[in-house]
């Protein structure tokens, strides 16, 4: 394997790793935001039930 082939393979592997890390980061961010919204809605629902709906 020549240096040029190794460099090309390393470049492709680097881009693939970066894309995978980006996708995993987006999924984690989605999960955190969804968890926060769910908690907020549940908390608001309990607050409405305790204080009565007006």
N, C-alpha and C positions, 0 to 999 in steps of 0.2 A: 504494500500500500504506500503510495507516494504521499509527500507532504500536502499536496493540493487536495488529494482525496480525504486525508485526515482532517484538514481544515474545513472542507465542505461538510463532512459528517459532523464535526464539532459545532459548526454554525447551525445546522439543521437541528441538532439535539438541543442547543441553547434556545433557539426560538420555540421549539416544542415545549421545553420546560417552562419558559416564560409564559407561554399561552396557557399551559395547564395551571400554573400558579395564579394567573389572572382569573381564570374560570373558577378555581377553588375560592379565591378571595371574594368574587362576586356572590357565590353561593353562601358563604359565611355571612356576608353583609346582608343578603336577603333574609337569612334565617334570623339574624339579630333584630332587624327591623320588624319582621313579622312577629317575633316574640314580644317585642316592645308594644306593638299596636294591639296585639291580643291581650296583653296584661292591662293596657290602658282601657280598652273596651270593657274588660271584665270588672276592673275597679270602678269604672263609671257606672256600670250596671248595678253593682252592689251599692254604690252611693245613692243611686236613684231609688233603689228598693228600701234603703234605710231611711231616707228623708222624704219619701213619698213623691210621686210624680205630680207636677203642677201644671 
